[in-house]
Amino acid sequence: MNYRRDFLKTSLLLSPAIFCPKLLFSKPAQQKKVLLLGDSISIGYTPFVQDMMKHLALVSRPMLPDGSAENCEGTTNGVQNIRRWTGDTKWDLIHFNFGLHDLKHVDPATGENSSNPADPLQADLKEYKNNLKQIVEELKRTGADLIFATTTPYPDTVNNPLRDPGMSEKYNRVAVKIMNRNNIDINDLYTFAKPRLQEIQLPNNVHFTEEGYRALGRKVIDRITEHLEYPQYR
């Protein structure tokens, strides 16, 4: 899927905030600081959120030294890196998601993606629950307003890596309970995407078309603007 990676990288590099990082801090002081944390799904909608909110907020995500977007992956990686991602910035709002990597199968010897149903999940439901609790505690320490995005659905025939059918729902149920206990708002991207997968998702894939990412981006913007008390983007 090199074309997809090329599209995501090109889209992010074309975003003014990524092309010239100094622009993030040269905007008027009243602009809110927003951090997006998540896997490749969030990478896909990040440039749309940045572009459509450029006059309202400074929208950032973790970036690699080469200028490409960092994939936050699953909760195991999240526990290890959450403090680095949040850093010393005083974030007004953090929109985050973990789950799609946790529920995939991996080779226990190498840790690489696997299509073998006998191989374990990257983080089973118990591990996911414990890891996500730790991540939430770290995020709460930032003092930022928090929004959790549910894991998006995918077709039953996804391979390389293998993701078993129906796992998004199971992981989302665990995550929603944690968020409710911590009074964290939920952006239900799963429910939004589920009835329109044929229109916005790539065939036999967890990823989305350009228009699909734009649609997800608008849902993210709607929730962010609600929390920041801005008029919703129209």
Stockholm file with secondary structure:
# STOCKHOLM 1.0

chainA/1-234         MNYRRDFLKTSLLLSPAIFCPKLLFSKPAQQKKVLLLGDSISIGYTPFVQDMMKHLALVSRPMLPDGSAENCEGTTNGVQNIRRWTGDTKWDLIHFNFGLHDLKHVDPATGENSSNPADPLQADLKEYKNNLKQIVEELKRTGADLIFATTTPYPDTVNNPLRDPGMSEKYNRVAVKIMNRNNIDINDLYTFAKPRLQEIQLPNNVHFTEEGYRALGRKVIDRITEHLEYPQYR
#=GR chainA/1-234 SS CHHHHHHHHHHHHHSHHHHSGGGGGSSCTTSEEEEEECSHHHHHHHHHHHHHTTTTEEEECCBCTTSSBCCCCSHHHHHHHHHHHHTTCCCSEEEECCCTTTTBBBCTTTCCBCCCTTSCBSSCHHHHHHHHHHHHHHHHHTTCEEEEECCCCCCTTCTTTTBCTTHHHHHHHHHHHHHHHTTCEEECHHHHHGGGHHHHBCTTSSSBCHHHHHHHHHHHHHHHHHHTTCCCCC
#=GC SS_cons         CHHHHHHHHHHHHHSHHHHSGGGGGSSCTTSEEEEEECSHHHHHHHHHHHHHTTTTEEEECCBCTTSSBCCCCSHHHHHHHHHHHHTTCCCSEEEECCCTTTTBBBCTTTCCBCCCTTSCBSSCHHHHHHHHHHHHHHHHHTTCEEEEECCCCCCTTCTTTTBCTTHHHHHHHHHHHHHHHTTCEEECHHHHHGGGHHHHBCTTSSSBCHHHHHHHHHHHHHHHHHHTTCCCCC
//
